[in-house]
Amino acid sequence: MIPLVSVDVQDAEPLVLEVLRSGQLTQGPMVERLEQAVAELAGVEHAVAVNSGTAALSVSLEALQLKPGDEVITSPFTFVATLNAILASGATAVFADIRAEDFNIDAALTEDRVSERTKVLLPVSLYGQMADMAAIEKLAVRHGLEIVEDAAQALGATQHGRPAGSFGIGCFSLYATKNITAGEGGVITTGSRDIAARLRLLRNQGMRSRYDYACVGGNHRLSDLHAAVGLSQLARLQTSYERRQSNAEKLSRELSGIAGLVLPTAMDGYTHVWHQYTVRVTEDAPCTRDELSSTLACRGIATGIHYPRPVFDYDCYREHPRIKASEVPVAAKVASEVLSLPVHPQLTDADLDLIIAETRAALLS
């Protein structure tokens, strides 16, 4: 089976052994090295490592000290961690529809959702391509709002030369499926010294030093073992990106022109890091998205559906008092069409040829 995701952490062994031999397994110097590397990559002064991408979102919203009734505007087309973090903060989740061309929140529609209760804009940079953060930033400035960018899938991505994570507060994931993984982990980036200081308190039980509590916090620390795994991969981020880009370009070149198959594109001026290569199988195709997925599985090719429905469209959320569901026709339509094909760096030329051949056969038969 050609997997949708393939993780290669062999380079981590020297750094992991360094941690084991040091006896410092919990948060320590390796975490600091990881933070420095991510801060440099995001072009900001501060980075704070935590134990998951979800924690990055939750702690970031907690640092903004939201109050009951405050609203956070986000994308309806995202992983559930985005919504769960908003709800955990005590705020109300509001949704603006997405643009079909890049799967990210539509800045123009976002402005329509701003109210006197809005405090935070939480765009999601999906599949490895940033949302229109420049437009989001202008909107935030105009209305005096905070920005928390869910850049879990977009480490290393840029928009007109400006990196993901450099607009307001940036939240990255180091989960096992991400381009850079620590197995579990996350990193928060910010240009604000005050926000960074509060994030560090919140991740460590609110302690300034041992038993000196400044606020209510939690245990969101990243271990040095996890940091060692993530840090080892950052050294080859550029090589990994170049391979993903090459794979994406070949897929697009060989799959272009097929009726009913809409291919992903990198927006002008954007660096897409291709966390996922996600196509849309529309009603003009000779088979449905699910039929194509099943056919490819029978041919030994794994695919993924990211995501099968708008994030609030589940029983546990439909009647939630702090979710303001709305009509999101683009997100609803896209959710019925999207299918992710393998694009990871471990694909061989033969793997790519098989993915292309079987996809074409299924859609041109």
N, C-alpha and C positions, 0 to 999 in steps of 0.2 A: 504494500500500500504506500503510495506517495502521500506523506502526511501534509496536513495544512500548515502545521508549525513544526519546526525542528530546532532543538536547542543544543548548542555546542558550547560547553563550559570547560573544556579541557584546559584552556589557558589559565583557569583559575587556580590550578593546583599549587603553584609556588606561593601565591598570596594567601591561600587558605592554610597552607602549612606554616607560613609565617605567623598567622594568627594563632594556630594551635600551639606552636612552640612558645609564643609569648605568654600564654595563659590568660590573656585578655580577650575573652570570648564575647562579652557584651559590648555595648556601645563604647568605642574608644578611638584610637588613632586611625584605624582603617575607615571608620565612618567619616572622620574629619577629612580624609583624603578624597573620599567619594564626594562629599559635599563641595569641596573646592573644585573638583573636576566638573561637576554639574553646574555650579555657579558660573564657571568660565564658559561652558558650552552655551548656557542661556544668556550670557552677557549681562549678568547682574552681580551685585556685591555679595548677596547672602543666599545660601541654600541650607535647608534643614531636612535631614533624612528621617524618615519614619518607617513604620513596619508594613505599610501597604499603600497602594494608590488610593484606596478608600479612606484610609486614615489621613492621607494628605488633604483630601477634600474636606473631611470632617473637621480636622484641626484648623484648617484655613478659615472655614466659616466660623468656627468657635472663636478664633482670634479676632474676628470682626465684631464680636459681642452683639449678635443679632437678638432682637427681642420678639416676643409673641406678636403676631400681626405683620411683622416685616416680611417682605416678599423678595424672592430670588427668581429671576427669569433665566430659564435654561432651555436646552433643546429637548424635544420629545423623542429624538432618535439617538439613543445612547444606551450604554450599559447601565444597569439598575443602580450601581454604586453612586452615580451622579445624583439621582433622586433620593436615595437613602441618606446621603450626606446632608442634603437640604433638610429633610425631615428630622434628622438627628439634631440639627442645630436649633430646632424649634420654630424655624421660619416656614412660610408657605411657598410652595412651588408653583410657578406660573410658566407657561410654555409658549414659545414662538415657533412657528413652522420653519422648515429648513429649505435650502435651495437644492433642487435635484442634481445640479451639475457637480456639487462637491459634498453633498450630504450634511453640510454644516448649517448652523442657525442663520436665518436671513436677518441681517442687521436692520433692514427697513421694517420688517414685521416686528422685530424686537422693540423698536421705538413705540409702535402702536400698543404694546403691552405694558409700557412704563406707567406707573401710577404714583400717587403720593406715598404709597406704602413700599414702593420698590427701593431696595437698598443695595442689591448686588446683581450684576450681570454675570452669569456663569455659562459662557459658551463652551462647546466641546469641539476640540480639534480631532476629527474622526479619521480613522484609517491611516493616519500618518501625514495628513494635510491640515494645515492650520485653518481655523475659521477666519473670517474677515476681521482680524483683530484691530486693524487700523480704524475701521468703521465703528467697531464696538468701543474702542477707546474714545473716539470723538463723542459717541453717544453718552458714555459714562461721564465725560467731562461736562457735557452740556447739562446733564441732569444731576451732577454731584453724586455719582454712584461708584461703588467699589467694583473691581473686576477680579474674579477668580477664574482662571482658565483651566478647564479640564483638558490637560495636554497629555493624558495618560499614554496615548498611542503616538505621540508626536515629538519625542525627544530628538533633537537635532534638526527639526523642521524650521524653515524660515519663511517670512513674508517680506518681500522687498528688502532682504538682507537682515531683517530683525528677527531674532530667534523666538521660538515658542518659549513661554515662561518668562518673557521680559515685559509683559503687559500686566501690571498689577501683581497679583499673586498667581504663580504657575504651579500646577500639580501634575507630577509625573508618576507613572507606575513602573515598578521593576518586577512585575509578576512573571511567571514562568513563560508566558506566551509572547512577552513583549520583545521588541528589537534588542534591547539591553535588559537582561534579567539578573536578579539576585535570588531567584526562586520565589521569594516574597520581598516586598519592600516598596518604598515610595520616596519621593523627594519633593520638597516645596521650595520654590524660588521666589525671591522678592528683592526689590531695591530699597526697601524700608528697614532701617535698623530696628525701629520700634516693633514692627510686625515680626521680624526675625526673632527678637528677644522673647516676645510673647509666645511664638511657636515653640521655642525651645523649652519654655516653662510648661506649656500644655502637654508636650510629648513625654514629660518626665515628672508626672504627678504634681505639677505646679511648684516644683522645688527649685529655689535658687542655688542652694547647696543642701547637703544631706540634712533632712529634718527642718529645713528653713522654707516653709511653704508660703508662696506669694499668691496663689490662686488655686481654685479647684482644677485639677488636671487628670491625666490618665497615663497609662503605660502604652506609649506608641513608639517606643525606641526600636531602632534597627540594630541588629547585632553586628559585630565586626566580621563574623563569618559570612553573613549575607553581603556585607559591604565589599568583602574581598572578591566574591563572585562577580558582583556588578562592576567593580572597578577594573577587573581584568578585561572585561569586554569593551569598556569605554576606549581602551587603547586601539581597538580595531573597529570602532564605530564607522569610520569613513569607508573602510574596505567593505564592511557589511552593507552600508548604504549603497555603494557603487554596484555591488552585486544585485541587490534588490532592484535598483533602478534599471540595470541591464535586463534582468528577468522581466520586469514590467514592460519595458520597451519591446521586448521580443513578443510577449503575449499580445500587446496592443497591435503590433505590426501584423502578426499572423492571424489575429481574430477580427481584424477590421472588416467592415463591409458586410457583415452577416445580419440579415434582417431579424429584428427583435432582440438583438444583443447590443446593449449600450455599454461602452467601455469607460473605465475611469480615466480621468485626465488630471494633469497637474495644471492648476490655474496659472495664468501669466504672472511672473514675478514671485512665484512660490516654489520652495523646495519641498517636494513630497518625499517622505522617507519610506513609503510603501510598507507600513505595518501590515496592511491587507491590500490585496488586489481584488476589488469588489466590483463585479459587473451587475447590470440589471437585465433580467430576462422579461421582456415586455409581452403584451398580448399579441404582438406581431410575430413572435417566435412560433415555430411549429410544435413546441412542447412548453410545459410550464417550468417555472424555476425548480419546483420540487421534483419534477420528472427528470430534469437535467442533472440535478444533484444525485438522484438514484442511479441514473445511467452511468455517471462518472464513478460512483462508488463501486458499481459492478465491474468497472474497468480498472479498479485499483487506484483511484484518485480521490483523496479526501477533499471535501469542500466544507464551507461553514455558512451559516445564515446569521449575519450580524446587522440587524436584529429583526426578529420575526413580527414585531408589532410595536407601536408607540409605547414608551416606557411606562406610562400611567395606565395602559389598557390591560390590567390584570385585576382579578377579583379583590386582592388585598389592598388595591389602591383606588378602585373606582368610587368608593364612598368615603374615602379618607377626607377628614375635615380640613386638612391643610394642603390639599391638592386642588388647584384650579385647572381642571381639564378643559380643553377647548378643541375646536375643530382644527385639525392639522392635516389637511388633505394630501399635501406632498409627502409628509412623513408616512402617512398611512399607505399611500400607493407604493412608495419606495420599499416599505417593509415587506410588501408582498412580492417584490421583484428581486431583491438583492441576493447575490451569491458570491462568496469569496473563494477564489481559486488560489492554490499554492503559489507563493512568490518568494519564499525565504531563501537565504544564501546557500543552503545546503543542496538545493536542486541541481541536478546535473543537466547537461544539454539533452540527454536522452529523456530525462523526466519532463523537461519543458516541451520537447517534441511530442511526447505522449499526451500531455495535457492539451496541447493545441490540437492534435489530430483527433482525439476523442471528443473534444468540445465541438469542433467543426463537424464531425460525423453526426453528432446528435442533433445539431441545429441545421444541417444542410441536407438531411436525409429526406 
